[in-house]
Each structure stands twice: as structure tokens, then as C-alpha cells.
Amino acid sequence: MTPPQRIAWPHAPFHQLSARGTYLVTAGTYQKVHYFRDRNRLNTLHRGLLWVAKEFEWQLEAWSVFSNQYHFVGHSPDKGADNLARMLGLLHEKTAKWINKLDNSSGREVWHNFWETKLTHRNSYLARLNYVHQNPVKHGLVYAANQYPWCSAGWFEKTAQPAQVKTIYGFKTDRLKVLDEYEVSLEET
């Protein structure tokens, strides 16, 4: 009898990031654990995301940061998106070491992976901008997204033209396919 052939099983998404473009990115913690569940931890992750984006020349247009995940829509640098894995690797490394030191849990796995989708159609892009801005409302953390401090909605509403805000917020998001099967948490401290 011939032994069965081994089937390659992917343990991580395949990333095709050579082209310049606009991407929706989602990253989640290992086993969806709420490592960033309080204000101090969320502030650190939020600052870290904005810092690495600037350092790696990504222009973020929308972001939402939660206890066990984050999303952003961003434009890659002119030279292409191939630095995304390095950028998120640095963010994940630094925040994992910080959280593990805080929790006295050296070496614990904090981050699981990230997923990216290149946005190539205008309406798809605008709908995902709305989705990311409104994500804190979707998760039941606030009634108005601009009230969630770790999200771009407040910044967007202050800096964009009112017509632009109205247009983007008018895009429906209920039929979008976004990896977002996370229950989020926020401990008030």
C-alpha cells in the first residue's frame, strides 16, 4: 500500500505585497486574548501603530485599535508595500515584549498574524474606510465612533470636509467581507 501524500497546509496567509497601493489590514492577538484591555495598554498599542506607520512611510486614512485586534486602511510608500510585514513585525515585537513584561509572562505569544487586502475599486475603498471608522460602534463600545479614542473617526471628522465625511459615512458596510470575528473588551480604569 502506498502511503498517503502529505498535503501542504498553510498556517499563515500568503502575502503578495510587492505593488504600491491602498490596503485594508487586520491583525489579531494569539487566540484572541484581550492583552490590550485597558486604557494604558490601548494607548500604547495605538501610539505604536501610528509610530510604525510614520516610520515605514505608510499613510493611514482610517484605523481602529481594540483589546485583541486592530484594523487600518493605509496607502503604501511609493516604492511599494513590501515593507508591511517588517512594519507590523516591529510593532508586534515591541508591543508583545512590553505586554509580557507588564504581565510578568516572558516569551508568551501575543500576536497571531495579519491579513491584508489590496483595495482596487473606489467604492470598495470608501466602504472600508467607513467600516474601519465605525468599527467601535459595530463592537458596541460606543454609540458614536468619534467618541472612541483609539479610532480615527474623531480625527477624520475634524480634518475632512463635511461633504467628504457625509459621503464616506454613507457607504454601506453590512455586506463587506472583513476578517473581524473578535469580541472586544475594555476594562474601565
TORPA-4810 file (N, C-alpha, C, O; in nm, 3 decimals):
<nodes>
NODE_1_0.084_-0.117_0.000_0.000_0.000_0.000_0.089_0.124_0.000_0.188_0.131_0.073_M
NODE_2_0.054_0.221_-0.082_0.128_0.346_-0.092_0.085_0.440_0.019_-0.035_0.462_0.040_T
NODE_3_0.183_0.497_0.091_0.145_0.593_0.197_0.078_0.716_0.137_0.110_0.755_0.025_P
NODE_4_-0.013_0.776_0.211_-0.080_0.895_0.158_0.019_1.010_0.141_0.115_1.023_0.217_P
NODE_5_-0.006_1.091_0.041_0.079_1.207_0.018_0.048_1.315_0.120_-0.067_1.335_0.160_Q
NODE_6_0.153_1.381_0.162_0.134_1.493_0.255_0.078_1.612_0.179_0.122_1.644_0.069_R
NODE_7_-0.017_1.676_0.239_-0.075_1.796_0.181_-0.021_1.915_0.257_-0.027_1.920_0.380_I
NODE_8_0.031_2.010_0.183_0.080_2.132_0.248_-0.039_2.208_0.305_-0.138_2.231_0.236_A
NODE_9_-0.029_2.244_0.429_-0.135_2.317_0.496_-0.081_2.453_0.538_0.010_2.461_0.620_W
NODE_10_-0.136_2.559_0.483_-0.082_2.691_0.518_-0.121_2.730_0.661_-0.237_2.716_0.701_P
NODE_11_-0.025_2.777_0.735_-0.050_2.820_0.872_-0.062_2.970_0.882_-0.093_3.024_0.988_H
NODE_12_-0.037_3.037_0.772_-0.045_3.183_0.771_-0.092_3.226_0.633_-0.070_3.155_0.535_A
NODE_13_-0.156_3.339_0.624_-0.199_3.386_0.492_-0.079_3.417_0.404_0.026_3.458_0.453_P
NODE_14_-0.096_3.398_0.278_0.007_3.430_0.180_-0.002_3.578_0.151_-0.109_3.628_0.114_F
NODE_15_0.107_3.650_0.165_0.108_3.794_0.147_0.175_3.828_0.014_0.292_3.795_-0.008_H
NODE_16_0.102_3.895_-0.074_0.157_3.942_-0.201_0.164_4.093_-0.194_0.068_4.162_-0.227_Q
NODE_17_0.277_4.144_-0.151_0.288_4.285_-0.119_0.395_4.359_-0.197_0.460_4.447_-0.143_L
NODE_18_0.413_4.325_-0.321_0.517_4.394_-0.397_0.466_4.525_-0.458_0.544_4.616_-0.484_S
NODE_19_0.337_4.534_-0.480_0.283_4.650_-0.550_0.245_4.763_-0.456_0.197_4.742_-0.345_A
NODE_20_0.269_4.885_-0.504_0.222_5.004_-0.433_0.071_5.004_-0.437_0.011_4.961_-0.536_R
NODE_21_0.007_5.051_-0.331_-0.138_5.058_-0.333_-0.197_5.093_-0.198_-0.127_5.133_-0.105_G
NODE_22_-0.327_5.079_-0.191_-0.403_5.104_-0.069_-0.453_4.970_-0.018_-0.506_4.889_-0.093_T
NODE_23_-0.435_4.949_0.112_-0.466_4.819_0.171_-0.554_4.834_0.295_-0.544_4.931_0.369_Y
NODE_24_-0.639_4.735_0.315_-0.707_4.715_0.442_-0.627_4.608_0.514_-0.604_4.500_0.459_L
NODE_25_-0.586_4.637_0.637_-0.505_4.543_0.714_-0.575_4.514_0.846_-0.626_4.605_0.912_V
NODE_26_-0.577_4.388_0.883_-0.631_4.344_1.012_-0.526_4.257_1.077_-0.465_4.172_1.012_T
NODE_27_-0.504_4.278_1.207_-0.415_4.191_1.284_-0.486_4.155_1.413_-0.563_4.234_1.468_A
NODE_28_-0.459_4.034_1.461_-0.523_3.987_1.583_-0.425_3.921_1.677_-0.319_3.873_1.637_G
NODE_29_-0.462_3.921_1.804_-0.378_3.857_1.904_-0.394_3.706_1.897_-0.492_3.654_1.844_T
NODE_30_-0.296_3.638_1.953_-0.298_3.492_1.959_-0.417_3.446_2.042_-0.435_3.490_2.156_Y
NODE_31_-0.496_3.358_1.986_-0.616_3.302_2.048_-0.715_3.411_2.092_-0.797_3.389_2.182_Q
NODE_32_-0.707_3.526_2.028_-0.800_3.638_2.051_-0.802_3.687_2.196_-0.903_3.740_2.242_K
NODE_33_-0.691_3.669_2.266_-0.679_3.710_2.406_-0.678_3.863_2.414_-0.619_3.929_2.328_V
NODE_34_-0.741_3.918_2.515_-0.754_4.063_2.533_-0.633_4.121_2.607_-0.645_4.167_2.720_H
NODE_35_-0.518_4.119_2.543_-0.396_4.171_2.605_-0.399_4.323_2.622_-0.334_4.376_2.712_Y
NODE_36_-0.474_4.392_2.537_-0.476_4.539_2.538_-0.612_4.588_2.589_-0.680_4.666_2.522_F
NODE_37_-0.651_4.542_2.706_-0.787_4.558_2.755_-0.811_4.683_2.838_-0.925_4.711_2.875_R
NODE_38_-0.708_4.759_2.869_-0.733_4.882_2.946_-0.674_5.002_2.873_-0.605_4.987_2.772_D
NODE_39_-0.702_5.119_2.924_-0.664_5.244_2.857_-0.513_5.256_2.836_-0.470_5.297_2.728_R
NODE_40_-0.435_5.223_2.934_-0.290_5.232_2.921_-0.239_5.142_2.809_-0.156_5.183_2.728_N
NODE_41_-0.288_5.020_2.805_-0.244_4.924_2.703_-0.292_4.966_2.564_-0.217_4.957_2.466_R
NODE_42_-0.416_5.013_2.555_-0.468_5.061_2.427_-0.391_5.184_2.379_-0.360_5.197_2.260_L
NODE_43_-0.361_5.275_2.471_-0.282_5.393_2.434_-0.148_5.353_2.375_-0.104_5.410_2.275_N
NODE_44_-0.083_5.256_2.436_0.048_5.211_2.389_0.038_5.147_2.251_0.119_5.177_2.163_T
NODE_45_-0.059_5.058_2.231_-0.075_4.995_2.100_-0.112_5.098_1.994_-0.060_5.095_1.883_L
NODE_46_-0.201_5.189_2.028_-0.244_5.293_1.935_-0.126_5.381_1.893_-0.104_5.404_1.774_H
NODE_47_-0.050_5.430_1.991_0.069_5.511_1.961_0.169_5.431_1.877_0.228_5.484_1.783_R
NODE_48_0.186_5.305_1.913_0.281_5.221_1.839_0.241_5.204_1.694_0.326_5.212_1.605_G
NODE_49_0.113_5.182_1.668_0.066_5.166_1.530_0.092_5.295_1.451_0.144_5.289_1.340_L
NODE_50_0.056_5.408_1.507_0.076_5.535_1.436_0.225_5.564_1.416_0.264_5.619_1.313_L
NODE_51_0.308_5.527_1.514_0.452_5.550_1.503_0.514_5.464_1.393_0.589_5.516_1.309_W
NODE_52_0.484_5.332_1.391_0.546_5.249_1.287_0.497_5.287_1.149_0.573_5.281_1.052_V
NODE_53_0.370_5.327_1.138_0.320_5.370_1.007_0.400_5.489_0.956_0.438_5.493_0.839_A
NODE_54_0.426_5.584_1.043_0.505_5.701_1.003_0.649_5.661_0.969_0.703_5.704_0.867_K
NODE_55_0.709_5.579_1.053_0.848_5.536_1.029_0.864_5.460_0.898_0.966_5.473_0.830_E
NODE_56_0.764_5.381_0.861_0.771_5.299_0.741_0.703_5.365_0.621_0.686_5.304_0.516_F
NODE_57_0.664_5.492_0.639_0.608_5.576_0.533_0.474_5.528_0.480_0.444_5.543_0.362_E
NODE_58_0.393_5.469_0.568_0.256_5.434_0.533_0.167_5.551_0.572_0.182_5.608_0.681_W
NODE_59_0.075_5.586_0.486_-0.019_5.694_0.514_-0.151_5.630_0.554_-0.224_5.578_0.470_Q
NODE_60_-0.182_5.635_0.683_-0.307_5.577_0.731_-0.421_5.675_0.712_-0.406_5.795_0.737_L
NODE_61_-0.534_5.624_0.666_-0.653_5.707_0.649_-0.763_5.669_0.748_-0.850_5.750_0.777_E
NODE_62_-0.759_5.549_0.798_-0.857_5.504_0.897_-0.792_5.396_0.981_-0.713_5.316_0.930_A
NODE_63_-0.824_5.394_1.111_-0.772_5.290_1.199_-0.865_5.274_1.318_-0.934_5.367_1.359_W
NODE_64_-0.866_5.154_1.372_-0.937_5.121_1.496_-0.852_5.020_1.571_-0.809_4.919_1.515_S
NODE_65_-0.827_5.049_1.698_-0.741_4.965_1.781_-0.825_4.914_1.899_-0.894_4.991_1.965_V
NODE_66_-0.818_4.783_1.923_-0.900_4.720_2.025_-0.816_4.631_2.117_-0.694_4.622_2.101_F
NODE_67_-0.882_4.567_2.210_-0.815_4.485_2.310_-0.744_4.364_2.251_-0.648_4.314_2.310_S
NODE_68_-0.788_4.316_2.135_-0.728_4.195_2.078_-0.714_4.200_1.925_-0.696_4.096_1.862_N
NODE_69_-0.724_4.317_1.868_-0.714_4.331_1.722_-0.699_4.477_1.686_-0.718_4.566_1.769_Q
NODE_70_-0.664_4.500_1.561_-0.670_4.634_1.504_-0.692_4.622_1.355_-0.663_4.520_1.294_Y
NODE_71_-0.744_4.729_1.298_-0.766_4.741_1.154_-0.710_4.876_1.111_-0.709_4.972_1.188_H
NODE_72_-0.664_4.882_0.987_-0.636_5.012_0.928_-0.648_5.005_0.778_-0.632_4.900_0.716_F
NODE_73_-0.678_5.121_0.720_-0.671_5.140_0.576_-0.557_5.238_0.555_-0.555_5.347_0.612_V
NODE_74_-0.462_5.196_0.472_-0.346_5.281_0.450_-0.289_5.269_0.310_-0.305_5.168_0.242_G
NODE_75_-0.223_5.376_0.270_-0.153_5.380_0.141_-0.007_5.343_0.166_0.058_5.397_0.255_H
NODE_76_0.042_5.252_0.086_0.181_5.210_0.100_0.275_5.322_0.052_0.232_5.416_-0.014_S
NODE_77_0.403_5.310_0.087_0.501_5.405_0.033_0.509_5.394_-0.119_0.465_5.295_-0.177_P
NODE_78_0.565_5.496_-0.183_0.578_5.496_-0.329_0.654_5.374_-0.382_0.626_5.326_-0.491_D
NODE_79_0.750_5.326_-0.304_0.833_5.214_-0.351_0.763_5.079_-0.339_0.818_4.978_-0.382_K
NODE_80_0.643_5.075_-0.281_0.568_4.950_-0.273_0.532_4.913_-0.130_0.572_4.979_-0.035_G
NODE_81_0.456_4.807_-0.118_0.402_4.764_0.011_0.482_4.651_0.075_0.440_4.595_0.175_A
NODE_82_0.597_4.618_0.017_0.672_4.504_0.067_0.731_4.525_0.206_0.784_4.430_0.265_D
NODE_83_0.722_4.645_0.262_0.771_4.668_0.397_0.662_4.649_0.504_0.688_4.668_0.623_N
NODE_84_0.540_4.613_0.462_0.430_4.597_0.558_0.461_4.490_0.661_0.439_4.512_0.781_L
NODE_85_0.511_4.376_0.619_0.542_4.268_0.714_0.649_4.313_0.815_0.638_4.282_0.934_A
NODE_86_0.750_4.385_0.770_0.853_4.435_0.862_0.794_4.538_0.959_0.826_4.538_1.078_R
NODE_87_0.708_4.624_0.906_0.645_4.727_0.989_0.562_4.662_1.100_0.577_4.696_1.217_M
NODE_88_0.475_4.570_1.063_0.390_4.505_1.164_0.471_4.413_1.253_0.439_4.396_1.371_L
NODE_89_0.576_4.353_1.198_0.664_4.269_1.280_0.728_4.350_1.392_0.737_4.304_1.505_G
NODE_90_0.772_4.471_1.359_0.831_4.558_1.461_0.726_4.598_1.565_0.753_4.593_1.685_L
NODE_91_0.608_4.638_1.519_0.500_4.674_1.612_0.467_4.556_1.703_0.454_4.573_1.824_L
NODE_92_0.452_4.439_1.645_0.414_4.321_1.724_0.525_4.280_1.821_0.498_4.243_1.935_H
NODE_93_0.648_4.287_1.775_0.761_4.252_1.863_0.766_4.346_1.983_0.774_4.302_2.098_E
NODE_94_0.762_4.477_1.956_0.775_4.575_2.065_0.657_4.567_2.162_0.676_4.570_2.283_K
NODE_95_0.535_4.557_2.109_0.418_4.554_2.199_0.409_4.422_2.273_0.364_4.419_2.388_T
NODE_96_0.451_4.312_2.212_0.449_4.183_2.280_0.549_4.183_2.397_0.516_4.138_2.507_A
NODE_97_0.669_4.234_2.373_0.768_4.240_2.481_0.718_4.329_2.594_0.737_4.297_2.711_K
NODE_98_0.656_4.440_2.561_0.605_4.534_2.662_0.493_4.469_2.744_0.493_4.476_2.867_W
NODE_99_0.398_4.407_2.675_0.285_4.342_2.744_0.335_4.227_2.831_0.291_4.210_2.944_I
NODE_100_0.427_4.149_2.778_0.478_4.035_2.855_0.556_4.081_2.978_0.548_4.018_3.083_N
NODE_101_0.629_4.190_2.965_0.698_4.245_3.083_0.597_4.297_3.184_0.611_4.274_3.304_K
NODE_102_0.495_4.365_3.136_0.389_4.417_3.222_0.318_4.305_3.298_0.285_4.319_3.416_L
NODE_103_0.295_4.193_3.229_0.222_4.080_3.288_0.315_3.975_3.350_0.268_3.871_3.398_D
NODE_104_0.446_4.003_3.349_0.544_3.906_3.401_0.527_3.769_3.334_0.521_3.666_3.401_N
NODE_105_0.519_3.770_3.200_0.497_3.648_3.121_0.596_3.641_3.005_0.555_3.642_2.889_S
NODE_106_0.722_3.636_3.036_0.827_3.636_2.936_0.807_3.527_2.831_0.780_3.411_2.865_S
NODE_107_0.821_3.564_2.704_0.816_3.467_2.595_0.678_3.426_2.549_0.667_3.348_2.454_G
NODE_108_0.575_3.474_2.611_0.438_3.437_2.574_0.407_3.492_2.435_0.444_3.604_2.402_R
NODE_109_0.338_3.412_2.353_0.297_3.457_2.220_0.179_3.553_2.234_0.077_3.519_2.294_E
NODE_110_0.194_3.673_2.178_0.090_3.775_2.191_0.015_3.794_2.060_-0.108_3.799_2.059_V
NODE_111_0.087_3.804_1.950_0.024_3.829_1.821_0.013_3.702_1.738_0.101_3.616_1.743_W
NODE_112_-0.095_3.692_1.663_-0.115_3.574_1.578_-0.066_3.599_1.436_0.027_3.531_1.391_H
NODE_113_-0.126_3.693_1.367_-0.089_3.716_1.228_-0.156_3.845_1.181_-0.222_3.914_1.258_N
NODE_114_-0.137_3.874_1.053_-0.211_3.984_0.992_-0.260_3.941_0.855_-0.207_3.850_0.793_F
NODE_115_-0.364_4.010_0.811_-0.425_3.984_0.682_-0.439_4.117_0.612_-0.476_4.217_0.673_W
NODE_116_-0.409_4.117_0.483_-0.423_4.240_0.407_-0.504_4.215_0.281_-0.502_4.106_0.224_E
NODE_117_-0.574_4.317_0.240_-0.650_4.315_0.115_-0.616_4.442_0.040_-0.631_4.552_0.092_T
NODE_118_-0.570_4.427_-0.082_-0.543_4.545_-0.164_-0.676_4.596_-0.217_-0.756_4.521_-0.273_K
NODE_119_-0.700_4.726_-0.198_-0.825_4.788_-0.239_-0.804_4.853_-0.375_-0.726_4.947_-0.390_L
NODE_120_-0.875_4.800_-0.474_-0.851_4.845_-0.612_-0.969_4.919_-0.673_-0.955_4.976_-0.782_T
NODE_121_-1.083_4.919_-0.607_-1.201_4.988_-0.659_-1.242_5.100_-0.564_-1.241_5.081_-0.442_H
NODE_122_-1.278_5.213_-0.618_-1.311_5.331_-0.539_-1.418_5.301_-0.434_-1.399_5.333_-0.317_R
NODE_123_-1.529_5.240_-0.474_-1.637_5.215_-0.379_-1.595_5.117_-0.270_-1.636_5.132_-0.155_N
NODE_124_-1.517_5.018_-0.305_-1.466_4.922_-0.207_-1.378_4.993_-0.105_-1.387_4.968_0.015_S
NODE_125_-1.294_5.081_-0.154_-1.206_5.160_-0.068_-1.286_5.248_0.027_-1.260_5.249_0.147_Y
NODE_126_-1.382_5.322_-0.025_-1.462_5.413_0.058_-1.547_5.338_0.160_-1.562_5.383_0.274_L
NODE_127_-1.603_5.225_0.121_-1.682_5.145_0.215_-1.595_5.092_0.328_-1.638_5.087_0.443_A
NODE_128_-1.473_5.052_0.297_-1.384_5.002_0.402_-1.332_5.115_0.493_-1.306_5.093_0.611_R
NODE_129_-1.316_5.234_0.438_-1.285_5.348_0.524_-1.396_5.366_0.627_-1.368_5.382_0.746_L
NODE_130_-1.520_5.363_0.581_-1.633_5.376_0.672_-1.635_5.262_0.773_-1.658_5.284_0.892_N
NODE_131_-1.610_5.140_0.726_-1.610_5.023_0.815_-1.509_5.041_0.928_-1.542_5.019_1.044_Y
NODE_132_-1.388_5.080_0.895_-1.284_5.094_0.997_-1.317_5.210_1.092_-1.302_5.196_1.213_V
NODE_133_-1.362_5.323_1.038_-1.401_5.435_1.125_-1.513_5.393_1.221_-1.510_5.430_1.339_H
NODE_134_-1.609_5.317_1.173_-1.727_5.283_1.253_-1.710_5.154_1.334_-1.804_5.112_1.402_Q
NODE_135_-1.595_5.092_1.329_-1.575_4.963_1.395_-1.602_4.965_1.546_-1.655_4.866_1.598_N
NODE_136_-1.568_5.071_1.619_-1.601_5.072_1.763_-1.752_5.066_1.790_-1.795_5.011_1.891_P
NODE_137_-1.832_5.121_1.700_-1.977_5.114_1.713_-2.023_4.971_1.685_-2.107_4.917_1.757_V
NODE_138_-1.968_4.910_1.582_-2.002_4.771_1.547_-1.978_4.679_1.666_-2.057_4.587_1.691_K
NODE_139_-1.870_4.703_1.739_-1.836_4.619_1.854_-1.907_4.661_1.983_-1.884_4.601_2.088_H
NODE_140_-1.991_4.762_1.975_-2.071_4.801_2.090_-1.996_4.877_2.199_-2.041_4.880_2.313_G
NODE_141_-1.883_4.936_2.166_-1.805_5.008_2.266_-1.851_5.152_2.286_-1.836_5.208_2.395_L
NODE_142_-1.908_5.212_2.182_-1.957_5.350_2.187_-2.079_5.361_2.095_-2.101_5.276_2.010_V
NODE_143_-2.156_5.467_2.114_-2.270_5.494_2.025_-2.230_5.572_1.902_-2.293_5.560_1.797_Y
NODE_144_-2.126_5.652_1.915_-2.073_5.730_1.802_-1.923_5.704_1.794_-1.851_5.718_1.894_A
NODE_145_-1.876_5.668_1.677_-1.735_5.629_1.660_-1.639_5.738_1.704_-1.530_5.707_1.753_A
NODE_146_-1.676_5.864_1.687_-1.584_5.972_1.723_-1.562_5.983_1.874_-1.479_6.062_1.918_N
NODE_147_-1.635_5.905_1.953_-1.617_5.904_2.098_-1.516_5.799_2.144_-1.479_5.796_2.262_Q
NODE_148_-1.470_5.715_2.053_-1.373_5.610_2.086_-1.232_5.664_2.059_-1.198_5.692_1.944_Y
NODE_149_-1.151_5.680_2.163_-1.022_5.748_2.147_-0.917_5.674_2.065_-0.818_5.735_2.024_P
NODE_150_-0.935_5.545_2.042_-0.833_5.466_1.971_-0.878_5.435_1.828_-0.851_5.327_1.775_W
NODE_151_-0.944_5.530_1.771_-1.001_5.516_1.637_-0.984_5.649_1.565_-0.971_5.753_1.629_C
NODE_152_-0.985_5.646_1.435_-0.961_5.765_1.354_-1.085_5.849_1.329_-1.073_5.957_1.270_S
NODE_153_-1.203_5.806_1.369_-1.327_5.876_1.334_-1.327_6.021_1.381_-1.364_6.110_1.305_A
NODE_154_-1.287_6.047_1.504_-1.284_6.184_1.555_-1.188_6.271_1.477_-1.222_6.384_1.441_G
NODE_155_-1.069_6.220_1.450_-0.969_6.292_1.370_-1.025_6.320_1.230_-1.013_6.431_1.179_W
NODE_156_-1.085_6.218_1.169_-1.140_6.230_1.034_-1.247_6.339_1.028_-1.248_6.421_0.937_F
NODE_157_-1.337_6.338_1.125_-1.446_6.436_1.125_-1.395_6.579_1.145_-1.456_6.674_1.096_E
NODE_158_-1.284_6.594_1.216_-1.226_6.728_1.238_-1.145_6.778_1.119_-1.139_6.899_1.095_K
NODE_159_-1.083_6.688_1.043_-0.990_6.730_0.939_-1.048_6.724_0.797_-0.999_6.795_0.709_T
NODE_160_-1.149_6.642_0.774_-1.206_6.628_0.639_-1.316_6.732_0.618_-1.371_6.786_0.713_A
NODE_161_-1.345_6.757_0.494_-1.457_6.845_0.459_-1.588_6.776_0.497_-1.599_6.654_0.483_Q
NODE_162_-1.688_6.850_0.544_-1.816_6.788_0.582_-1.877_6.702_0.471_-1.934_6.597_0.499_P
NODE_163_-1.864_6.745_0.347_-1.919_6.665_0.236_-1.847_6.531_0.222_-1.908_6.430_0.190_A
NODE_164_-1.716_6.532_0.247_-1.639_6.408_0.240_-1.680_6.312_0.352_-1.696_6.193_0.329_Q
NODE_165_-1.697_6.366_0.472_-1.741_6.283_0.585_-1.877_6.222_0.554_-1.898_6.102_0.573_V
NODE_166_-1.970_6.304_0.506_-2.105_6.256_0.473_-2.099_6.147_0.366_-2.169_6.046_0.375_K
NODE_167_-2.017_6.169_0.265_-2.005_6.070_0.156_-1.952_5.937_0.209_-2.011_5.832_0.183_T
NODE_168_-1.842_5.941_0.282_-1.782_5.816_0.330_-1.873_5.747_0.430_-1.889_5.625_0.425_I
NODE_169_-1.932_5.823_0.522_-2.023_5.762_0.620_-2.151_5.709_0.556_-2.224_5.633_0.618_Y
NODE_170_-2.177_5.749_0.434_-2.295_5.700_0.362_-2.277_5.563_0.298_-2.375_5.502_0.255_G
NODE_171_-2.154_5.515_0.291_-2.131_5.384_0.229_-2.175_5.272_0.322_-2.140_5.271_0.440_F
NODE_172_-2.250_5.179_0.268_-2.298_5.064_0.345_-2.182_4.969_0.372_-2.094_4.951_0.288_K
NODE_173_-2.182_4.908_0.491_-2.074_4.816_0.529_-2.125_4.678_0.566_-2.045_4.589_0.594_T
NODE_174_-2.255_4.659_0.569_-2.311_4.533_0.618_-2.281_4.413_0.529_-2.291_4.299_0.576_D
NODE_175_-2.245_4.433_0.405_-2.216_4.320_0.316_-2.067_4.302_0.287_-2.029_4.218_0.206_R
NODE_176_-1.984_4.382_0.355_-1.840_4.368_0.337_-1.789_4.240_0.400_-1.841_4.194_0.501_L
NODE_177_-1.687_4.184_0.339_-1.621_4.067_0.396_-1.488_4.113_0.455_-1.389_4.129_0.384_K
NODE_178_-1.490_4.133_0.588_-1.371_4.176_0.660_-1.348_4.077_0.772_-1.442_4.043_0.845_V
NODE_179_-1.224_4.031_0.787_-1.192_3.941_0.896_-1.207_4.017_1.027_-1.121_4.098_1.063_L
NODE_180_-1.316_3.992_1.098_-1.346_4.068_1.220_-1.432_3.983_1.314_-1.534_4.030_1.364_D
NODE_181_-1.392_3.862_1.336_-1.468_3.772_1.423_-1.410_3.774_1.565_-1.376_3.670_1.621_E
NODE_182_-1.400_3.892_1.618_-1.342_3.913_1.751_-1.444_3.978_1.840_-1.516_4.067_1.798_Y
NODE_183_-1.450_3.933_1.965_-1.525_4.003_2.068_-1.424_4.091_2.139_-1.323_4.041_2.190_E
NODE_184_-1.448_4.220_2.144_-1.352_4.311_2.206_-1.392_4.341_2.350_-1.504_4.312_2.392_V
NODE_185_-1.300_4.397_2.423_-1.322_4.425_2.565_-1.251_4.555_2.600_-1.151_4.592_2.540_S
NODE_186_-1.307_4.622_2.698_-1.241_4.740_2.753_-1.273_4.746_2.900_-1.388_4.764_2.940_L
NODE_187_-1.169_4.731_2.982_-1.185_4.746_3.126_-1.169_4.893_3.158_-1.068_4.953_3.123_E
NODE_188_-1.265_4.951_3.224_-1.254_5.091_3.263_-1.157_5.101_3.380_-1.173_5.034_3.482_E
NODE_189_-1.055_5.186_3.365_-0.959_5.206_3.473_-0.941_5.353_3.500_-0.863_5.391_3.588_T
</nodes>
